[in-house]
């Protein structure tokens, strides 16, 4: 199989889909790799490293997309890349299709096999390709929030950890999954008072054990969310429903009652966001203010630390890249239930129920289409 790795073109996206060691493993297994020039440069992985690993360096994105049997990316394609779609193409990347009907429609029209990192499951029924970026984004959310709490950046002028004689900031984390847990680690490490809200009581018990009671836990309901947000200096949204749009748990009236200069970091924004007043932003223009509250809603937060993020992501994705290459997409989909869960579009049909539901489409079973 010929695997293509184009340079990411989403605003300030600095990660790359395959690292040089992955290229070497593919070449050693008898496959070929074509990598767009400078695709890995911003992740501190220059073209020479890819050449040494056995990749061909292409001068343009069109050359990569046109020749590749499977394109491996990081972020969902943007409109400028839609022209490269074709019927025999396998696209393996984060897709986050639920809030993107135009991308979904184009993938269907061109009959692209779209396999999404974020919906692949492992034997433990977890989301192994979402986990590493959720870890990075969760940890970053507190760093970013602490930065935007500074007066110069529009915040209240609060130091997250406080100092002797002055209380620390209050951090509310909505969602006790990978994002929330990693956010809590950093927030506690910086000395903040941390409250975590989740709908799953067993998960709250686990959080209480993990942090030895240092994190305050609340069962999720509108009363608890509103009250906690009202007192918070920093609210982090980390809610995930795999493949589907995130529920709007923090409403506009709740935001209006928050402290002026408080900060919201909505990590769920690439699935539509769990804050009603949130809308996607970019690294070029990352934050805006609503009701006196600073909103940071960058959809690709881990791109700010691309070397760490690329290595963490490809550690998780590469075994699936190799399996798809070795077995071929059809056989891999048939025999690997986890990869099958990752198929969002196939032969002109939506094949992931949560995406179909979010866009009022009808989902088809991919096995029936093979």
Secondary structure, DSSP 8 states (H G I E B T S, - for coil): -EEEE----STT----SS-HHHHHHHHHTT-EEEEETTTTGGGT--HHHHHHHT-EEESSHHHHHHH-SEEE-SS---GGGGGG--TT-EEEE----TT-HHHHHHHHHTT-EEEEGGG---TTS--HHHHHHHHHHHHHHHHHHHHHTSGGGTS----TT-BTTB---EEEEE--SHHHHHHHHHHHHTT-EEEEEES-HHHHHHHHHHTTT-SEEEE--HHHHHHHHHH-SEEEE----TTS-----B-HHHHHTS-TT-EEEEGGGGGT-SBTT---B-SSS-EEEETTEEEE-BTTGGGGGHHHHHHHHHHHHHHHHHHHHHH-HHHHHHH-HHHHHHEEEETTEE--HHHHHHTT-----HHHH-
